[in-house]
């Protein structure tokens, strides 16, 4: 990258940052981040045992949904295929 391209890039980034600063966007992002951190401190996080149990429930649910989808697909395919013959 040439030095001219680097200078142009730096100037563009500086101008965009200045416009965002002037409009208060940077301050709003900062406030949003601070409020997010405060809210996350209020959260109750699951224990390792609870997390493993919940993960097992999700994996089993997805597996059952997959089997159900395959079975229904096969039934509909066979029904409609036989009707078209």
DSSP file (Angstrom, degrees, kcal/mol; ACC not computed):
  #  RESIDUE AA STRUCTURE BP1 BP2  ACC     N-H-->O    O-->H-N    N-H-->O    O-->H-N    TCO  KAPPA ALPHA  PHI   PSI    X-CA   Y-CA   Z-CA
    1    1 A X              0   0    0      0, 0.0     2,-0.0     0, 0.0     5,-0.0   0.000 360.0 360.0 360.0 133.4    0.0    0.0    0.0
    2    2 A X     >  -     0   0    0      1,-0.1     4,-1.9     4,-0.0     5,-0.2  -0.305 360.0-113.2 -77.5 162.5    1.4    3.4   -1.0
    3    3 A X  H  > S+     0   0    0      1,-0.2     4,-2.3     2,-0.2     5,-0.2   0.825 117.0  56.6 -65.3 -30.8    2.0    6.2    1.5
    4    4 A X  H  > S+     0   0    0      2,-0.2     4,-2.6     1,-0.2    -1,-0.2   0.917 106.7  48.8 -65.9 -42.9   -0.7    8.2   -0.2
    5    5 A X  H  > S+     0   0    0      1,-0.2     4,-2.4     2,-0.2    -2,-0.2   0.888 111.3  50.1 -64.1 -39.0   -3.3    5.5    0.3
    6    6 A X  H  X S+     0   0    0     -4,-1.9     4,-2.5     2,-0.2    -2,-0.2   0.921 111.4  48.0 -65.2 -43.8   -2.3    5.2    3.9
    7    7 A X  H  X S+     0   0    0     -4,-2.3     4,-2.5     2,-0.2    -2,-0.2   0.923 112.3  48.8 -63.4 -44.6   -2.7    8.9    4.5
    8    8 A X  H  X S+     0   0    0     -4,-2.6     4,-2.6     1,-0.2    -1,-0.2   0.916 111.7  50.0 -61.7 -43.1   -6.1    9.0    2.7
    9    9 A X  H  X S+     0   0    0     -4,-2.4     4,-2.6     2,-0.2    -2,-0.2   0.921 111.5  47.8 -61.4 -45.4   -7.3    6.1    4.8
   10   10 A X  H  X S+     0   0    0     -4,-2.5     4,-2.5     1,-0.2    -1,-0.2   0.912 112.7  49.0 -62.5 -43.2   -6.2    7.7    8.1
   11   11 A X  H  X S+     0   0    0     -4,-2.5     4,-2.6     2,-0.2    -2,-0.2   0.926 111.9  48.4 -64.0 -44.4   -7.8   11.0    7.1
   12   12 A X  H  X S+     0   0    0     -4,-2.6     4,-2.7     2,-0.2     5,-0.2   0.929 112.8  47.8 -62.0 -45.6  -11.1    9.3    6.1
   13   13 A X  H  X S+     0   0    0     -4,-2.6     4,-2.6     1,-0.2    -1,-0.2   0.911 112.6  49.6 -61.6 -42.2  -11.1    7.3    9.4
   14   14 A X  H  X S+     0   0    0     -4,-2.5     4,-2.5     2,-0.2    -2,-0.2   0.902 111.6  48.3 -63.9 -41.8  -10.4   10.5   11.4
   15   15 A X  H  X S+     0   0    0     -4,-2.6     4,-2.6     2,-0.2    -2,-0.2   0.931 112.8  47.5 -64.9 -45.8  -13.2   12.4    9.6
   16   16 A X  H  X S+     0   0    0     -4,-2.7     4,-2.5     1,-0.2    -2,-0.2   0.921 113.3  48.6 -61.7 -43.9  -15.7    9.6   10.2
   17   17 A X  H  X S+     0   0    0     -4,-2.6     4,-2.6    -5,-0.2    -1,-0.2   0.912 111.3  50.6 -61.9 -42.8  -14.7    9.4   13.8
   18   18 A X  H  X S+     0   0    0     -4,-2.5     4,-2.6     2,-0.2    -2,-0.2   0.902 110.6  48.3 -62.4 -42.1  -15.0   13.2   14.2
   19   19 A X  H  X S+     0   0    0     -4,-2.6     4,-2.2     2,-0.2     6,-0.2   0.927 113.1  47.7 -64.4 -44.5  -18.4   13.2   12.7
   20   20 A X  H  X>S+     0   0    0     -4,-2.5     5,-2.0     2,-0.2     6,-0.8   0.893 112.9  49.1 -63.4 -39.4  -19.6   10.4   14.9
   21   21 A X  H ><5S+     0   0    0     -4,-2.6     3,-0.9     1,-0.2    -2,-0.2   0.922 110.8  50.2 -64.0 -45.3  -18.1   12.1   18.0
   22   22 A X  H 3<5S+     0   0    0     -4,-2.6    -2,-0.2     1,-0.3    -1,-0.2   0.873 110.8  49.1 -62.5 -38.7  -19.8   15.4   17.0
   23   23 A X  H 3<5S-     0   0    0     -4,-2.2    -1,-0.3    -5,-0.2    -2,-0.2   0.555 115.1-116.1 -79.4  -7.9  -23.2   13.7   16.6
   24   24 A X  T <X5S+     0   0    0     -3,-0.9     4,-2.1    -4,-0.6    -3,-0.2   0.580  77.5 127.6  86.5  10.2  -22.8   11.9   20.0
   25   25 A X  H  ><S+     0   0    0     -5,-2.0     4,-2.4    -6,-0.2     5,-0.2   0.908  71.5  53.0 -66.6 -41.0  -22.7    8.4   18.6
   26   26 A X  H  > S+     0   0    0     -6,-0.8     4,-2.1     1,-0.2    -1,-0.2   0.905 109.9  48.6 -61.5 -42.0  -19.5    7.6   20.4
   27   27 A X  H  > S+     0   0    0      2,-0.2     4,-2.5     1,-0.2    -1,-0.2   0.908 110.5  50.7 -65.3 -42.3  -21.0    8.7   23.7
   28   28 A X  H  X S+     0   0    0     -4,-2.1     4,-2.6     1,-0.2    -2,-0.2   0.890 109.8  50.3 -64.6 -38.3  -24.2    6.6   23.1
   29   29 A X  H  X S+     0   0    0     -4,-2.4     4,-2.4     2,-0.2    -1,-0.2   0.910 110.6  50.3 -64.2 -41.0  -22.1    3.5   22.3
   30   30 A X  H  X S+     0   0    0     -4,-2.1     4,-2.3     2,-0.2    -2,-0.2   0.915 112.0  46.6 -62.8 -43.7  -20.1    4.1   25.5
   31   31 A X  H  X S+     0   0    0     -4,-2.5     4,-2.6     2,-0.2     5,-0.2   0.919 111.4  52.1 -64.7 -43.5  -23.3    4.4   27.6
   32   32 A X  H  X S+     0   0    0     -4,-2.6     4,-2.2     1,-0.2    -2,-0.2   0.918 110.1  48.8 -58.3 -44.5  -24.8    1.3   25.9
   33   33 A X  H  X S+     0   0    0     -4,-2.4     4,-2.3     2,-0.2    -1,-0.2   0.923 111.5  48.9 -62.8 -45.5  -21.7   -0.7   26.7
   34   34 A X  H  X S+     0   0    0     -4,-2.3     4,-2.1     1,-0.2    -1,-0.2   0.906 112.3  48.1 -62.1 -42.5  -21.7    0.4   30.4
   35   35 A X  H  X S+     0   0    0     -4,-2.6     4,-2.2     2,-0.2    -1,-0.2   0.868 110.0  52.9 -66.7 -36.0  -25.4   -0.4   30.8
   36   36 A X  H  X S+     0   0    0     -4,-2.2     4,-2.3    -5,-0.2    -2,-0.2   0.919 108.8  49.1 -64.5 -43.6  -24.9   -3.8   29.2
   37   37 A X  H  X S+     0   0    0     -4,-2.3     4,-1.4     1,-0.2    -2,-0.2   0.912 111.1  50.4 -61.9 -42.9  -22.0   -4.6   31.6
   38   38 A X  H  X S+     0   0    0     -4,-2.1     4,-0.7     1,-0.2    -2,-0.2   0.903 111.2  48.1 -63.3 -41.5  -24.2   -3.6   34.6
   39   39 A X  H >X S+     0   0    0     -4,-2.2     3,-0.8     1,-0.2     4,-0.6   0.886 108.0  54.6 -66.9 -38.5  -27.1   -5.8   33.4
   40   40 A X  H >< S+     0   0    0     -4,-2.3     3,-0.7     1,-0.3    -1,-0.2   0.807 101.3  59.5 -66.4 -27.8  -24.8   -8.8   32.9
   41   41 A X  H 3< S+     0   0    0     -4,-1.4    -1,-0.3     1,-0.2    -2,-0.2   0.777 102.5  54.2 -67.9 -25.1  -23.7   -8.4   36.5
   42   42 A X  H << S+     0   0    0     -3,-0.8    -1,-0.2    -4,-0.7    -2,-0.2   0.617  88.7 102.8 -82.9 -13.7  -27.3   -8.9   37.6
   43   43 A X    <<  -     0   0    0     -3,-0.7     2,-0.6    -4,-0.6    -3,-0.0  -0.353  68.9-134.7 -71.8 148.0  -27.7  -12.2   35.6
   44   44 A X        -     0   0    0     -2,-0.1     2,-0.3     0, 0.0    -2,-0.1  -0.928  22.5-150.4-102.2 121.5  -27.5  -15.5   37.4
   45   45 A X        -     0   0    0     -2,-0.6     2,-0.0     1,-0.1     0, 0.0  -0.676  19.2-108.6 -93.8 144.1  -25.3  -17.9   35.4
   46   46 A X        -     0   0    0     -2,-0.3    -1,-0.1     1,-0.1     2,-0.1  -0.298  30.7-114.0 -70.5 153.3  -25.9  -21.7   35.5
   47   47 A X     >  -     0   0    0      1,-0.1     4,-2.4     4,-0.0     5,-0.2  -0.310  33.6-101.9 -75.3 170.1  -23.6  -24.0   37.3
   48   48 A X  H  > S+     0   0    0      1,-0.2     4,-2.2     2,-0.2     5,-0.2   0.887 124.0  50.3 -62.5 -38.9  -21.6  -26.5   35.3
   49   49 A X  H  > S+     0   0    0      2,-0.2     4,-2.3     1,-0.2    -1,-0.2   0.918 111.2  47.9 -66.0 -44.1  -24.0  -29.3   36.2
   50   50 A X  H  > S+     0   0    0      1,-0.2     4,-2.6     2,-0.2     5,-0.2   0.895 111.3  51.7 -62.6 -39.8  -27.1  -27.3   35.1
   51   51 A X  H  X S+     0   0    0     -4,-2.4     4,-2.3     2,-0.2    -2,-0.2   0.913 110.0  47.8 -64.5 -43.2  -25.3  -26.4   31.9
   52   52 A X  H  X S+     0   0    0     -4,-2.2     4,-2.1     2,-0.2    -1,-0.2   0.904 112.8  49.8 -64.4 -40.7  -24.6  -30.0   31.1
   53   53 A X  H  X S+     0   0    0     -4,-2.3     4,-2.1     2,-0.2    -2,-0.2   0.920 112.0  47.0 -64.2 -44.1  -28.2  -31.0   31.9
   54   54 A X  H  X S+     0   0    0     -4,-2.6     4,-2.2     1,-0.2    -1,-0.2   0.892 111.1  52.1 -65.1 -39.4  -29.6  -28.3   29.7
   55   55 A X  H  X S+     0   0    0     -4,-2.3     4,-2.5    -5,-0.2    -1,-0.2   0.901 108.4  51.0 -63.6 -40.5  -27.3  -29.2   26.9
   56   56 A X  H  X S+     0   0    0     -4,-2.1     4,-2.5     2,-0.2    -2,-0.2   0.908 109.3  50.8 -63.1 -42.2  -28.4  -32.8   27.1
   57   57 A X  H  X S+     0   0    0     -4,-2.1     4,-2.3     1,-0.2    -2,-0.2   0.915 111.8  47.6 -61.6 -43.0  -32.0  -31.8   26.9
   58   58 A X  H  X S+     0   0    0     -4,-2.2     4,-2.5     2,-0.2    -2,-0.2   0.919 112.0  48.9 -65.3 -44.4  -31.4  -29.7   23.8
   59   59 A X  H  X S+     0   0    0     -4,-2.5     4,-2.2     1,-0.2    -2,-0.2   0.911 113.1  47.5 -62.7 -42.8  -29.4  -32.4   22.1
   60   60 A X  H  X S+     0   0    0     -4,-2.5     4,-2.6     2,-0.2    -1,-0.2   0.901 111.6  50.8 -66.0 -40.3  -32.1  -35.0   22.8
   61   61 A X  H  X S+     0   0    0     -4,-2.3     4,-2.4     2,-0.2    -2,-0.2   0.918 111.2  47.8 -63.4 -44.0  -34.9  -32.6   21.6
   62   62 A X  H  X S+     0   0    0     -4,-2.5     4,-2.3     2,-0.2    -1,-0.2   0.899 111.8  50.7 -63.7 -40.6  -33.0  -31.9   18.3
   63   63 A X  H  X S+     0   0    0     -4,-2.2     4,-2.4     2,-0.2    -2,-0.2   0.924 111.7  46.9 -63.8 -44.1  -32.4  -35.7   17.8
   64   64 A X  H  X S+     0   0    0     -4,-2.6     4,-2.6     1,-0.2    -2,-0.2   0.895 111.9  50.8 -65.1 -39.5  -36.1  -36.4   18.4
   65   65 A X  H  X S+     0   0    0     -4,-2.4     4,-2.4     2,-0.2    -1,-0.2   0.895 110.4  50.1 -64.2 -39.5  -37.2  -33.6   16.0
   66   66 A X  H  X S+     0   0    0     -4,-2.3     4,-2.2     2,-0.2    -2,-0.2   0.926 111.8  46.6 -63.9 -45.6  -34.8  -34.9   13.4
   67   67 A X  H  X S+     0   0    0     -4,-2.4     4,-2.6     1,-0.2    -2,-0.2   0.919 112.6  51.0 -63.2 -43.1  -36.2  -38.5   13.7
   68   68 A X  H  X S+     0   0    0     -4,-2.6     4,-2.6     1,-0.2     5,-0.2   0.913 110.1  49.6 -59.4 -43.9  -39.8  -37.1   13.6
   69   69 A X  H  X S+     0   0    0     -4,-2.4     4,-2.4     1,-0.2    -1,-0.2   0.906 111.7  48.2 -63.3 -42.5  -39.0  -35.1   10.4
   70   70 A X  H  X S+     0   0    0     -4,-2.2     4,-2.5     2,-0.2    -2,-0.2   0.921 112.9  47.9 -64.3 -44.3  -37.4  -38.1    8.7
   71   71 A X  H  X S+     0   0    0     -4,-2.6     4,-2.5     2,-0.2    -2,-0.2   0.942 113.7  46.0 -63.8 -47.9  -40.4  -40.4    9.6
   72   72 A X  H  X S+     0   0    0     -4,-2.6     4,-2.8     1,-0.2     5,-0.3   0.902 112.5  51.8 -62.1 -41.0  -43.0  -37.8    8.4
   73   73 A X  H  X S+     0   0    0     -4,-2.4     4,-2.5    -5,-0.2    -1,-0.2   0.922 111.1  46.9 -61.5 -44.8  -41.0  -37.2    5.2
   74   74 A X  H  X S+     0   0    0     -4,-2.5     4,-2.6     2,-0.2     5,-0.2   0.908 112.8  49.5 -64.1 -42.4  -40.9  -40.9    4.5
   75   75 A X  H  X S+     0   0    0     -4,-2.5     4,-2.6     2,-0.2    -2,-0.2   0.954 114.4  44.0 -63.3 -49.7  -44.6  -41.4    5.2
   76   76 A X  H  X S+     0   0    0     -4,-2.8     4,-2.7     1,-0.2     5,-0.3   0.902 113.5  51.7 -62.6 -40.4  -45.6  -38.5    3.0
   77   77 A X  H  X S+     0   0    0     -4,-2.5     4,-2.5    -5,-0.3    -1,-0.2   0.940 112.8  44.5 -61.1 -47.1  -43.2  -39.6    0.2
   78   78 A X  H  X S+     0   0    0     -4,-2.6     4,-2.0     2,-0.2    -2,-0.2   0.894 114.8  49.0 -66.1 -40.1  -44.6  -43.1    0.2
   79   79 A X  H  X S+     0   0    0     -4,-2.6     4,-1.6    -5,-0.2    -2,-0.2   0.957 117.7  38.9 -64.3 -51.2  -48.2  -42.0    0.3
   80   80 A X  H  X S+     0   0    0     -4,-2.7     4,-1.6     1,-0.2    -2,-0.2   0.845 114.1  54.7 -71.3 -33.0  -47.9  -39.5   -2.5
   81   81 A X  H  X S+     0   0    0     -4,-2.5     4,-0.8    -5,-0.3    -1,-0.2   0.905 109.8  47.0 -66.0 -40.4  -45.6  -41.7   -4.6
   82   82 A X  H  < S+     0   0    0     -4,-2.0     3,-0.2     1,-0.2    -1,-0.2   0.830 109.9  54.0 -70.9 -31.3  -48.1  -44.5   -4.4
   83   83 A X  H  < S+     0   0    0     -4,-1.6    -1,-0.2     1,-0.2    -2,-0.2   0.829 107.7  50.4 -70.2 -30.9  -50.9  -42.1   -5.4
   84   84 A X  H  <        0   0    0     -4,-1.6    -1,-0.2     1,-0.2    -2,-0.2   0.671 360.0 360.0 -81.7 -16.9  -49.0  -41.0   -8.5
   85   85 A X     <        0   0    0     -4,-0.8    -1,-0.2    -3,-0.2    -2,-0.1   0.481 360.0 360.0 -73.6 360.0  -48.4  -44.5   -9.7
